[in-house]
Each structure stands twice: as structure tokens, then as C-alpha cells.
Amino acid sequence: MKIAVIIPCFKVRDHIIKLISEISYNVNNIYIIDDCCPEKSGQFVKENISDPRVIVIFHNKNLGVGGAVKTGYRQALEDGCEIMVKLDGDGQMDPNLISQLIKPIINGKADFVKGNRFHNITTLLKMPRIRLIGNSILSLINKIVTGYWNIMDPTNGFIAIHHFALKQLPLDKIENRYFFESDMLFRLSSNRAVVTDFIMDAKYQNEKSSLNIKKVLFEFPPKYFIRFNKRIFYNYFLRDFNIASIELIFGIILFLFGFSHGLNNWIGNSYYHIPTPSGTVMLAALPIILGFQLLLSALNFDINNVPKTPLQDYSKN
């Protein structure tokens, strides 16, 4: 299969030459995307690398890591590449692991493979604590939002995708910046692509992350909320209607009825200093309990509804 490596470049001049030199010759094309880099990393590569596999593409303005990767994806598809690997230009990812990363795709077991630094406890402890906590929280949120309950470390940028799965994605709609990895998982989930983890070690040097924590706290939640609701609508009401769909409908209705009924009576009785009758309490508590049980059952269905048939299987028909 024709393999492409895509390297978004922004302030990576000190690492990029060494990184390219370590990429195996099993890789057919190497796309260097200079994302309006102030260090002119792309020009530096053109002047110092004679490898015929290297193709340098320049952005006139900074689009972010997602925008750079999407540029590489489009060019790789145009050039007939079948597996696209994204590799960061700062040297945090070992190019020697590419052959292992893409193995599930080559074997027809997955459409998309991503790195997971949370498996080896010893090396995981090397990760800065704030990143460890943040990635753990984001992993749980991404499981809920995307339905990929089988994966961890969603912000890991060491990823590979099969060309058939990539062609199903609306690249123009995928986020350009730090939400790129999470948005990719949501779009893949909407297409029922098979996603699997690749176990790798956490590797950190003295680099500083350019991710703004405040932006994450304020920008990510509404994006996660919108994508979660879209996934539920797409998978349980638009494309399919199953037992989980019924459980969601009645679970939400019962829970909201019980909660609103109980709250309304509690406020009214408190205002007039009247004890709430036990029957009124039960009329509020029972729908809440039943609704919660139905929602838990729908959650259990969703956990067991992780895609299992790769999209690339359909491309062979």
C-alpha cells in the first residue's frame, strides 16, 4: 500500500531535519506543511533535504495543526496514497513506530489508528502532571461524545487513516486547530469507522505546549455538547432506531417529569410551609428512578455499540 507521512510544521526548525532522516523508506511520500512558520521550516527543509519523497507545501496564513494536516490529506489523496500518517514535527513521535502504527489498517482490522500513552504506567509517569490530568478528563469526555469507549488519549496526534475512511469525512467541516483530533473522532464515529489504539510510550522533552488551557475550558465544552447531540441523533434516530432510542426517549421524559414535578411541589410547599405528602414525593421519585435506569440501559447499549466492521471492508465489495 502507498504510504504517506504528513508533518505539520510550525516552529520545528531544530527538529525537522533529523525527523525526516529517520523516516523509513517504506514510506512513499513525505508532505511537509509549512503552516506560515515564522522560522521558515519549509524553506529550511527544501534547502537541506534532497530526499525525492519530500514534498513541501506552504500556507500563506497560519491555519493550525488541523488545517495543515487537512492540506496534507488532500494532496496525499490526490497523489493516490492509501494510508496517511500524521507525524508531529517536534520530534516527540518516533518515526520507527510507523510500521507498527499502520499494521491494523494493513491487516484490515481498523480504519483509523491513534497512539495511546496511557498503557505503560512507568513511562506514563514521565508525562507532566497537568497534561496527565487534562488528558484523562478529555479521554472520558471523548468516550461519551464520540461513542468510542474502547480508546484513550484522544489528543494524541500520532495517527494513521485508511484512504477510504478519509474520503468519507467532510474535511472542510473538521476543526483546524486544537480541537482537530477530537473532531476527527466525532466525524469517524458518524461514519461508523473502526478506531483502535496503538500502545506507545509517553515521550516529553523540554518543549512547551502552545495549547491555551483557558481556551480549552471555554471553547471545547460547547463544541463537545453540539457533537454529542449530533452523534445521538445520527446514530439512534436518523440512521437507526433501536431499543436504545426508545430508552433515551422515555428515560429523558420520565426523568424530567419527575424532577420538574418534585421541584415545583418542593418550592410551593416550602413557600407555604406545608409538609410535602409522601404520595407527592413518590410521584416525583419514581419517574426519576425509572428514567435514570432507562438512561443507564441506553448507556450500556452505547458502550457495546462501538463499530466493529471496518469501512475499508465495504470498499472491497
Secondary structure, 3 states (H helix, E strand, C coil): CCEEEEEEECCCCCCHHHHHHCCCCCCCEEEEEECCCCCCHHHHHHHHCCCCCEEEEECCCCCHHHHHHHHHHHHHHHCCCCEEEECCCCCCCCHHHHHHHCHHHHCCCCCEEEEECCCCHHHHCCCCHHHHHHHHHHHHHHHHHHCCCCCCCCCCCCEEEEHHHHHCCCHHHCCCCCCHHHHHHHHHHHCCCCEEEEECCCCCCCCCCCCCHHHHHHHHHHHHHHHHHHHHHHHHHHCCCCHHHHHHHHHHHHHHHHHHHHHHHHHHHHHHCCCCCHHHHHHHHHHHHHHHHHHHHHHHHHHCCCCCCCHHHHHCC
